[in-house]
Amino acid sequence: MSVYWAIPEHPSHTPGDKRLAIRTAESGLGAVWDTGTVEGLGSLSPSHALDEGRLTFRLVGDRLHGAFVMVRAYRSADQEQWLLITKEAGAPGIPDHLGALAAPSEESW
């Protein structure tokens, strides 16, 4: 499963900060700001969490590293707006050992 969001203002390294994230098709992507891996946190499968409108995950990227939550804020026929909320942030590219927000999902993202 691949899903994409456009984030008009870059993601934050500060816990508690929120950023607007607009769900988009792959063809609607602009510049790629970061690359890395994502690990789902929590008990829901990625597709179920997406349907529920709440994704909890850990990113390990070249520029961004930490735990984040995405919450759907608005849905219409042509657009979904989400909030990207920083929960924990570590230095880019350096693993943090703060622990997961919840047990990792058995299904890999």
KAHU-V84257 format. One record per backbone hydrogen bond with DSSP energy under -0.5 kcal/mol. CO is the residue of the C=O (numbers start at 1). NH is the residue of the N-H. E is the energy in kcal/mol with one decimal. If there is no record, write none. Layout:
# KAHU-V84257
CO,NH,E + CO,NH,E
This chain:
# KAHU-V84257
4,24,-2.4 + 5,7,-0.5 + 6,8,-0.6 + 6,22,-3.0 + 13,15,-0.6 + 14,17,-2.1 + 17,86,-2.2 + 19,84,-3.2 + 21,23,-0.6 + 21,82,-3.3 + 22,6,-3.1 + 24,4,-0.6 + 25,28,-2.0 + 26,29,-1.5 + 31,33,-0.7 + 35,62,-2.0 + 37,60,-2.5 + 39,58,-2.7 + 40,105,-1.3 + 45,49,-2.8 + 46,50,-2.2 + 47,51,-2.1 + 48,52,-2.4 + 49,53,-1.1 + 49,54,-2.1 + 53,72,-2.5 + 55,70,-2.9 + 56,41,-2.9 + 57,68,-3.0 + 58,39,-2.5 + 59,66,-2.2 + 60,37,-2.2 + 61,93,-1.0 + 64,61,-2.3 + 65,90,-2.6 + 66,59,-3.1 + 67,87,-2.7 + 67,88,-1.9 + 68,57,-2.5 + 69,85,-3.3 + 70,55,-2.7 + 71,83,-2.5 + 74,81,-2.9 + 79,76,-2.8 + 80,23,-2.2 + 81,73,-2.8 + 81,74,-2.0 + 82,21,-2.6 + 83,71,-2.1 + 83,85,-0.7 + 84,19,-1.8 + 85,69,-2.2 + 86,16,-3.6 + 88,67,-1.4 + 91,94,-2.1 + 93,95,-0.6 + 103,42,-2.1 + 106,108,-0.6
